[in-house]
Every structure is written in structure tokens, then in C-alpha cells.
Amino acid sequence: MNFEASVHQALRHYLLALQFFTRIPITGRLAEWVGFSPSMLRAASTHFPGVGWVVAACACSVYALLYLSLGAAPATSWVAAALSTAATAVLTGGFHEDGLTDVADGLGGSQERERALDIMKDSRIGAFGAMALALTLLTKLGLLALLGQRGLSPALAALVGAHVFSRFLPLLLVRAMVHVGDTARSKSKPLADQITRSQLAGAAAWCFFPLAIIALGEGLGFVLLGVLFSALAAALLARWFWQRLQGFTGDCLGAVQQLSEIGFYLGAALALGPLVRGASV
């Protein structure tokens, strides 16, 4: 395959990933050019962190616009955090949040593996799912508001790092564990069926550039603690899934993305140390 054909193939896979993980419409002639097959969706997994670039751009745009427009009012960072989070949920269709609630309902609702998997297939949100979603959103808002109180730059850097890196970690789960969901009904089955080392390398490449830029702007410790806490959240979830399910489902991947995103915000906030009054943009 020549270079031009390789570029076209990579672009088709990226657009397919964008279509699968967001509500951005890929329609008409563009959709015909992109095409679809289970093997293409499997190959598109390498671009999952690249989708994070788009989600991060949306979040950062909303956060920065509100932060700069509303001025230095105490509630500014909270408003920016809330509406930027809402914007990303709209952009992705709450895809990963839905996975988180299903996992919480299934694993919280039953200690039996098969029963837990059955509960996770139910689209209705139960008590465990509602609590998990509420606590996740509150934690996100609190950490993003805290980062914003340190200045606009740290908040935007954390948004970029979290949205990109948290979309790399689920791929490690795919590599390390087996899919145990309903293979006949799962939309994520082709994506989660397998991932090669070269695909993981491609996904890591999507992460390298933004994380390197963040390290130059905010310091290496900012990135290292963000990555560390993000990876720790993913590792703890992976251990839980193995103990309870002996594998993972598509919903588990969504839960990993959500909690590792929070982990990055937490690590970034810890790297900045105690809040000092008078922080500026």
C-alpha cells in the first residue's frame, strides 16, 4: 500500500471512530467514502484518543469562552466547568456516562456474574447507576472548578490531557482482557474484539503530542501526576472487572474512560498544590 492510500485509509478509520464515539454526523457521500465493516471498526480503535482531541477542543472552547466572558467572579470557574462538561456530554451523546451507569447498576445490583451481566444490558438507570453518575459529575465539576481557580491555563491543560489520555486506557483493557458481553447485541464487540500492538502504538502517538505540550506549559509533574492517577483509576477498575466478570464489556470501557478522566483532573490538581488567592489567567 502506497503512502497516499495509507493516509486515505487512516482518515477513513478516524472518521469512523469519530462517528462511533460522538454525535458528529458523517453522512451522504462522505459516509459512502468512509464505508463500514467490523474490521474497519476494529482498526478505528487506534484513533480513540484522537477523538479525545475533538472532545477536548469542544470542552476547552466552552470553558475559555465562559471564563473570559464572566470575569473574576467566584462562581465563574463553576459555571465554566458545568457548561463545558455539558457540552462534551452533548457531543458524545453521553456514550461513556451511559456505560458507567450500566456498570454501576450491574456490579452494584448483584454479586452473581451472570445476573450482573444481565442487569448491565438493561437500558434503565437504577439506584446504583444514578448515584455513580451524580457522584462522577459532581467530582468532575469540583475538580475542574478548582483547576479554574488556579487560572485558565491549568484548567484547559487538564481538559486536553484528560480527554485524550482517558481514551487510551480503555484500549489497554481490550488488549489485556476478554470481552464477555452479549456478542449478538453489543455495538462495541468489533471494537473490543482485539487490538494489536501497532494499533496501541498508534493510539499512544495520539497522546504524545498533547501531553508533551502540556508538560512544557504546566510542568512535567502536572502531566506525570495526571497520567499516574488516571492509570491508577483504570487499573483498579480492571482488577474489579476481572474479579467480578472475568473480563469486560463495552460498558466497562465507558466506565474506565469516565473515571480515568477524573483521575487525570485529580492528579493535575494535586500537582498544583494548595490554592493561592489571586491566581490569574
Secondary structure, 3 states (H helix, E strand, C coil): CCHHHHHHHHHHHHHHHHHHHCCCCCCHHHHHHHCCCHHHHHHHHHHHHHHHHHHHHHHHHHHHHHHHHHCCCCCHHHHHHHHHHHHHHHHHCCHHHHHHHHHHHHHHHCCCHHHHHHHHHCCCCCHHHHHHHHHHHHHHHHHHHHHHHCCHHHHHHHHHHHHHHCCCHHHHHHHHCCECCCCCCCCCHHHHHCCCHHHHHHHHHHHHHHHHHHHHHHCHHHHHHHHHHHHHHHHHHHHHHHHHHCCECHHHHHHHHHHHHHHHHHHHHHHHCCCCCCCCC
